[in-house]
Amino acid sequence: MKLDWKSLPQPIIALSPMADMTDSAFCRVVKEVTAPSNSPMARGGSEGTSDYPIVFREMVSAEAVVRGNNKTLDMTEIHPEERPLVQQIFGSDPATMAESARIIAEQHQPEGFDVNMGCPVYKIVHNFNGAALMREPELATKIVKAMKAAIDVPLSVKIRLGWEDPTECITFAKVLEAAGVDLLTIHGRTKAQGYSGVADWEMIRKAKEAVSIPVLANGDVHRSELMPKALEVSKCAGLLIARGALGNPWIFKQFLDLKAGQEPSIVTLEERLRVVNRHLALHLEQYGPNSVNTFRKHLSWYFKGMPNFKQYKDPMMKAQTASELSDILATVTA
């Protein structure tokens, strides 16, 4: 499908791009868990796809794409089950950003592109990438216009409330809309806040009311029960769910339960272990049989809050092979 953000049914619910986390394997898990229980996709089959939730793939470097870096290019491959998919890119040179989008579009045809203008991490902003672009509206405009000229799918941008002043997002949102952005996501913190403090959904609403393009709210939507409140306060067209989905790909299905007037479905230990094993299998499929060490970062999220997880955590984090990890998972009890 070709995304048309303005015509999509609202609320638009999407998986946020998160570096080193929202890779193809995890995006497929989210889609499978959310799919209707009687569909081949929900059973781990290869047939079909679902447009809920829309997934935003983890960011890739525009410069690395243009240089032909194989590891980065591999990160942009798309499995059919992930579609519709939006690929996020970061960079600060308009020509390079446009060329990277053209290359990815030619090779993998994502349904949309997203520009990271919100990452607060030093290694990103010190090269004038990420949130640093909020201080450079003219450069941001040039990037958007160059990319729009290079692609024929929608272009979105993810920003923060501002660098230090949380009202900066209002002016910057207008700049991006004038440049031609099709969708805007606003994280409810400033760059100075990083990930501390509380996301300001009210300020997101003020920025949303300043533009006519769809806006997604992001930040502090850690549980499905918070999703209706975030929508009510922000008045946004939808939500971009980040850390709330880590270890909890069921959050999207639980929101559907709430919309249907039902209590969010409870995730049993049996279901949790099933999905962890499925995620492990997809991770190994993507990265190879010796990639257990890069999967272990997901385990703390999956078992967060489990009273007796401590006794399993150390062995899990030391597991070197898939069979070793699977054997440990088989011993987990409530």
Secondary structure, DSSP 8 states (H G I E B T S, - for coil): ----TTTS-SSEEEE---TTTSSHHHHHHHHHHHS-TTSTTTTT-SS----SSEEEEEEEEHHHHHHT-HHHHHHT---GGG-SEEEEEE-S-HHHHHHHHHHHHHHH--SEEEEEE----HHHHTTT-GGGGGG-HHHHHHHHHHHHHH-SS-EEEEEES-SS-TTHHHHHHHHHHHHT-SEEEEESS-TTTTT-S---HHHHHHHHTT-SS-EEEESS--SGGGHHHHHHHH--SEEEE-GGGTT-TTHHHHHHHHHTT-------HHHHHHHHHHHHHHHHHHH-TT-HHHHGGGHHHHTTT-TTTHHHHHHHHH--SHHHHHHHHTT---
